[in-house]
Each structure stands twice: as C-alpha cells, then as structure tokens.
C-alpha cells in the first residue's frame, strides 16, 4: 500500500489521504461544525473522490474543535430560505447521506463527544448505561 499523503483544499472541510485511508474533517468549530449548503456540497465532492479512488480502502470522518462532531443543520443559514430553497437543501443532505451509505467502502465516524443523536436514535453517555452493561465481561 502506498504511504503517500494527498491533501485537497476545501473551504469548510479538511481532506487528506494516507495509507489507503481518506480522512475527512468538518472544519467549522466556531459553529460546532454545523452543516450548510456549502459544507454539504464539499462533502459530496470529497466522498465522490473517495468512492472513485481505487487505492482507498475506507474513510474516517470526524469534526474539528473537540466539542461536536456536527451540530446538525446550520439554522442561521436557513433563516431567509423560501420553502423551495429549504426543500432543495434537504434533498442535498439526503443525497449526501445516500452517497455515504452506498459508498462501497467502510466509513467510520470518529465521534469524540459524549452524546450522539440522529434520526430519532439516541445514544446516551456510558455513565447513563445500566451498570450490568458497562463492561464487555458482563455481556458473556
């Protein structure tokens, strides 16, 4: 496998390939990596590049700043949207999710926060888990 490092310049994400892995980082820590139309379009280009690169075996996807992987939609960027514009942005986000889901390579979300929620699924911090489920030995 090649150990060459390749980086690409985007406005709101960092993209680097190293040792057959693509590393994508949401890079808007001041707004907790909130997603706006520009970020979604950049992610689309980056994930398409990862999909088409036959030397890559997977993607590690994370958020900069250490406070949030991604806060979700950037509501401040939607304040003046018409219903048609809002629908367009929603469809772009859905298309990105479909692209990631069908990438053909594993995508690992490197989430370093204690709480994650998406699409009505919530995972509380380990301290909130029942005591008998806190370690793998109790699951045997």
Backbone bond lengths (Angstrom), bond angles and torsions (degrees), N, CA, C in turn:
res aa  C-N    CA-C-N  psi(-1)  N-CA   C-N-CA  omega(-1)  CA-C   N-CA-C  phi
1 X - - - 1.450 - - 1.523 110.64 -
2 X 1.264 115.20 147.07 1.452 120.60 -179.64 1.525 110.59 -76.99
3 X 1.328 115.53 142.92 1.458 119.21 175.62 1.523 110.31 -105.42
4 X 1.325 116.92 10.73 1.453 120.97 -179.90 1.522 110.34 -62.76
5 X 1.307 114.69 142.71 1.464 120.97 178.44 1.516 108.14 -106.94
6 X 1.323 115.32 129.90 1.459 121.25 177.17 1.518 107.27 -124.39
7 X 1.320 116.59 133.85 1.457 120.09 176.02 1.523 108.82 -122.40
8 X 1.313 115.00 150.48 1.456 120.75 176.61 1.517 108.50 -124.15
9 X 1.312 115.76 147.91 1.456 120.60 -178.06 1.525 110.09 -98.81
10 X 1.305 114.65 121.16 1.458 123.14 173.47 1.526 106.73 -127.73
11 X 1.301 117.30 166.88 1.460 120.44 179.20 1.517 114.28 -81.13
12 X 1.345 117.19 -33.38 1.461 120.15 -171.53 1.520 114.93 -128.22
13 X 1.322 116.97 0.33 1.455 119.83 174.78 1.525 109.04 -133.32
14 X 1.307 115.92 156.25 1.455 122.04 172.82 1.520 106.66 -106.39
15 X 1.320 116.78 137.55 1.458 121.97 -178.80 1.515 108.35 -135.45
16 X 1.316 114.95 125.54 1.457 120.42 -179.75 1.517 108.41 -145.51
17 X 1.321 116.30 142.75 1.455 119.99 172.91 1.517 108.50 -116.81
18 X 1.329 114.66 139.16 1.454 120.56 179.51 1.524 107.96 -156.08
19 X 1.316 115.96 130.41 1.468 121.46 176.93 1.529 112.44 51.36
20 X 1.308 116.78 48.66 1.467 124.30 175.39 1.527 114.12 68.26
21 X 1.331 117.69 16.86 1.463 122.49 177.56 1.526 108.78 -123.12
22 X 1.328 116.12 135.45 1.462 120.88 172.28 1.519 107.65 -95.27
23 X 1.313 117.01 132.19 1.463 123.44 177.57 1.519 107.53 -111.47
24 X 1.336 116.31 117.94 1.459 121.58 178.41 1.519 108.37 -117.41
25 X 1.324 115.62 130.15 1.455 121.03 -178.61 1.520 109.74 -128.16
26 X 1.320 116.52 122.84 1.459 120.81 170.56 1.524 105.99 -65.17
27 X 1.321 118.18 129.36 1.462 120.22 -172.86 1.529 112.01 -126.11
28 X 1.325 114.82 60.41 1.470 121.72 174.67 1.531 108.18 -133.40
29 X 1.320 117.93 58.66 1.464 119.57 -173.07 1.530 114.30 -63.11
30 X 1.329 118.45 -25.92 1.476 119.96 -179.87 1.524 112.12 -64.94
31 X 1.343 116.89 -25.03 1.468 121.20 178.00 1.534 109.66 -116.03
32 X 1.332 115.93 27.96 1.467 123.27 178.49 1.531 111.59 54.49
33 X 1.335 115.29 37.26 1.464 122.46 177.11 1.527 113.40 59.33
34 X 1.327 115.80 32.14 1.467 120.61 178.61 1.529 109.70 -60.94
35 X 1.317 115.29 145.56 1.459 121.97 -175.54 1.526 111.36 -94.10
36 X 1.325 115.51 123.83 1.458 120.60 171.32 1.530 107.61 -117.00
37 X 1.308 117.22 -178.44 1.463 120.93 -175.65 1.527 111.35 -59.98
38 X 1.314 117.72 -40.73 1.458 121.96 -179.14 1.534 110.82 -63.25
39 X 1.323 117.68 -44.27 1.462 121.67 179.36 1.527 109.90 -62.82
40 X 1.313 116.75 -44.29 1.465 120.42 -179.80 1.525 110.57 -61.74
41 X 1.326 117.51 -41.61 1.463 120.63 179.15 1.534 111.04 -66.29
42 X 1.335 117.23 -40.00 1.463 120.31 177.48 1.533 110.75 -65.07
43 X 1.324 116.77 -41.51 1.464 119.69 177.64 1.526 110.77 -63.29
44 X 1.314 117.07 -38.71 1.462 120.64 177.92 1.528 110.25 -59.16
45 X 1.324 116.69 -47.88 1.468 120.90 179.69 1.526 110.31 -62.14
46 X 1.332 117.28 -43.90 1.463 121.14 -178.26 1.522 111.80 -66.28
47 X 1.332 118.01 -44.17 1.462 120.18 178.90 1.532 111.38 -67.94
48 X 1.318 117.70 -35.73 1.463 119.76 175.34 1.525 110.43 -64.01
49 X 1.329 117.24 -40.83 1.468 120.79 177.86 1.528 110.27 -62.88
50 X 1.326 116.84 -42.10 1.469 120.22 178.52 1.524 110.81 -64.58
51 X 1.322 116.99 -39.88 1.462 120.99 179.53 1.532 110.75 -63.17
52 X 1.317 117.16 -41.79 1.458 121.77 -175.21 1.531 113.19 -79.91
53 X 1.319 118.21 -18.05 1.465 121.79 -177.89 1.527 109.73 -82.09
54 X 1.315 116.40 104.43 1.466 120.68 -176.26 1.529 113.23 -69.16
55 X 1.328 117.74 -13.37 1.466 119.56 178.18 1.529 112.39 -82.43
56 X 1.331 116.58 -13.89 1.469 120.29 -179.19 1.514 110.54 -88.20
57 X 1.336 115.61 139.04 1.461 120.74 -179.74 1.520 112.64 -108.46
58 X 1.334 118.20 -10.97 1.453 120.78 -179.97 1.514 111.33 -177.09
59 X 1.344 114.66 175.98 1.461 122.54 -177.78 1.518 108.91 -131.52
60 X 1.331 115.78 136.47 1.461 121.50 169.70 1.526 105.98 -112.09
61 X 1.318 115.56 124.04 1.461 123.12 -171.31 1.525 108.54 -120.34
62 X 1.330 117.40 125.24 1.457 120.59 -176.40 1.529 110.83 -145.71
63 X 1.309 116.06 179.18 1.454 122.23 178.17 1.517 111.12 -122.59
64 X 1.325 117.02 143.65 1.457 122.61 -179.76 1.526 110.87 -80.61
65 X 1.303 115.79 157.38 1.459 121.31 171.29 1.511 116.29 101.82
66 X 1.323 118.05 -21.02 1.457 120.59 176.09 1.519 115.95 77.02
67 X 1.329 119.12 -2.41 1.462 120.71 -179.88 1.521 113.05 -102.41
68 X 1.328 116.66 -29.66 1.461 119.88 -177.26 1.517 109.73 -155.18
69 X 1.315 115.55 137.34 1.461 120.22 170.46 1.526 107.04 -64.04
70 X 1.320 116.47 -56.25 1.461 123.48 173.95 1.519 108.06 -161.40
71 X 1.313 115.50 132.60 1.464 120.35 -178.59 1.524 112.46 -76.80
72 X 1.322 117.17 -9.51 1.459 120.88 -175.93 1.514 109.01 107.27
73 X 1.311 116.30 -151.28 1.465 120.71 -178.35 1.522 111.11 -68.57
74 X 1.317 116.22 143.37 1.458 122.24 175.88 1.527 107.48 -80.78
75 X 1.314 115.62 94.01 1.467 121.40 -175.17 1.527 111.32 -60.75
76 X 1.334 118.01 -34.35 1.464 120.16 -178.98 1.528 111.44 -63.32
77 X 1.324 117.23 -25.80 1.469 120.90 178.80 1.516 112.11 -82.91
78 X 1.334 117.31 -3.75 1.466 121.18 -176.95 1.518 113.13 -110.52
79 X 1.312 117.97 -3.70 1.464 121.55 -172.29 1.525 114.17 -56.17
80 X 1.304 117.90 -37.06 1.463 120.81 -176.19 1.524 113.36 -107.28
81 X 1.332 116.93 13.60 1.460 120.36 -179.84 1.521 111.59 -69.19
82 X 1.307 114.92 142.25 1.460 120.08 170.16 1.530 107.09 -78.81
83 X 1.304 118.37 164.95 1.467 119.48 176.00 1.534 112.60 -56.20
84 X 1.311 117.46 -36.50 1.467 120.74 179.59 1.523 110.56 -67.28
85 X 1.331 116.92 -42.64 1.471 120.15 177.73 1.529 110.93 -64.49
86 X 1.316 117.22 -40.41 1.465 120.80 178.45 1.526 110.85 -62.83
87 X 1.333 116.44 -41.26 1.468 119.54 177.83 1.523 110.62 -64.45
88 X 1.327 117.50 -41.26 1.466 121.39 178.84 1.534 110.70 -59.56
89 X 1.327 117.05 -45.79 1.467 120.72 179.36 1.522 110.93 -63.82
90 X 1.318 116.63 -39.42 1.461 120.34 178.27 1.518 110.48 -62.51
91 X 1.311 116.85 -44.41 1.469 120.53 179.15 1.529 111.98 -64.93
92 X 1.328 117.64 -36.01 1.466 120.27 176.20 1.525 110.46 -63.19
93 X 1.327 116.21 -43.26 1.462 120.51 177.83 1.520 112.08 -63.54
94 X 1.326 116.80 -41.11 1.462 120.75 178.04 1.526 110.97 -65.37
95 X 1.327 117.09 -38.99 1.465 120.81 178.73 1.527 110.64 -65.38
96 X 1.331 116.98 -37.76 1.465 120.33 176.88 1.524 110.39 -63.54
97 X 1.312 116.95 -44.56 1.463 120.62 178.66 1.524 110.91 -60.62
98 X 1.318 117.30 -42.18 1.466 121.54 177.89 1.529 110.64 -63.98
99 X 1.328 117.27 -40.90 1.462 121.30 177.85 1.526 110.57 -59.87
100 X 1.327 117.20 -47.18 1.466 121.15 -179.73 1.524 110.01 -63.52
101 X 1.314 116.23 -44.59 1.471 121.10 -178.59 1.520 112.09 -61.26
102 X 1.313 117.40 -34.70 1.463 122.41 -176.39 1.527 112.80 -108.25
103 X 1.313 117.29 25.66 1.459 121.87 -174.91 1.527 112.52 -62.72
104 X 1.318 116.89 -30.89 1.462 119.74 -177.38 1.513 112.89 87.54
105 X 1.327 115.90 3.17 1.465 122.85 177.86 1.525 107.09 -139.53
106 X 1.325 117.31 151.75 1.460 118.18 178.33 1.532 112.11 -66.07
107 X 1.321 115.68 139.61 1.458 122.52 175.02 1.522 106.80 -120.94
108 X 1.316 116.24 120.99 1.460 121.99 -179.62 1.517 108.02 -106.41
109 X 1.321 116.27 123.71 1.462 120.83 175.01 1.524 107.53 -89.42
110 X 1.311 116.74 111.61 1.459 122.42 179.24 1.525 107.39 -89.22
111 X 1.328 115.84 90.31 1.461 123.19 -175.06 1.523 108.35 -101.46
112 X 1.330 116.71 121.56 1.458 119.58 -176.62 1.525 113.31 -109.29
113 X 1.309 117.39 19.03 1.459 120.66 177.46 1.521 109.62 -102.72
114 X 1.320 116.88 166.50 1.454 121.16 -175.46 1.520 114.08 -88.49
115 X 1.297 118.29 -6.77 1.461 120.65 -176.73 1.515 108.75 -138.68
116 X 1.301 116.12 134.32 1.461 120.50 177.31 1.514 108.28 -135.79
117 X 1.312 116.72 138.88 1.456 120.81 177.68 1.519 108.55 -145.46
118 X 1.308 115.64 138.98 1.461 119.80 177.92 1.517 109.06 -160.96
119 X 1.290 116.30 137.22 1.464 122.59 173.94 1.527 112.87 45.78
120 X 1.307 116.22 49.42 1.461 123.41 177.96 1.527 114.31 67.54
121 X 1.327 117.19 15.27 1.459 121.12 174.25 1.519 107.52 -110.81
122 X 1.317 116.88 129.77 1.456 119.54 -178.87 1.518 109.94 -128.64
123 X 1.326 114.89 138.76 1.456 121.43 178.25 1.515 107.84 -122.25
124 X 1.325 119.03 106.79 1.464 120.39 -178.97 1.525 111.42 -73.36
125 X 1.310 115.30 165.72 1.458 122.12 177.53 1.524 109.96 -59.85
126 X 1.354 117.72 151.53 1.466 120.52 -179.76 1.526 113.68 -53.43
127 X 1.333 118.19 -30.21 1.466 120.20 -179.50 1.528 111.78 -65.14
128 X 1.331 117.26 -18.74 1.464 120.74 179.56 1.523 112.61 -92.90
129 X 1.338 117.34 -6.05 1.450 120.22 179.88 1.511 110.10 -73.24
130 X 1.332 118.71 150.09 1.464 120.15 175.42 1.526 110.27 -57.37
131 X 1.314 116.72 142.93 1.465 122.28 -175.43 1.525 112.30 -53.78
132 X 1.315 118.50 -40.18 1.459 120.27 -176.91 1.530 112.81 -69.84
133 X 1.327 118.93 -9.54 1.458 121.46 -179.90 1.523 111.95 -107.94
134 X 1.311 119.26 7.44 1.456 120.80 -175.58 1.514 114.52 -76.66
135 X 1.314 118.35 -18.07 1.458 117.97 177.12 1.513 110.07 -135.97
136 X 1.324 115.02 153.71 1.459 119.90 -174.77 1.519 112.22 -67.72
137 X 1.325 117.56 -24.63 1.475 119.99 -178.68 1.531 110.56 -63.97
138 X 1.318 117.92 -32.87 1.468 119.98 -178.50 1.526 111.78 -76.47
139 X 1.333 118.05 -10.32 1.456 120.72 -179.14 1.517 112.74 -88.69
140 X 1.332 116.96 -6.57 1.472 120.70 -178.50 1.506 112.00 -80.67
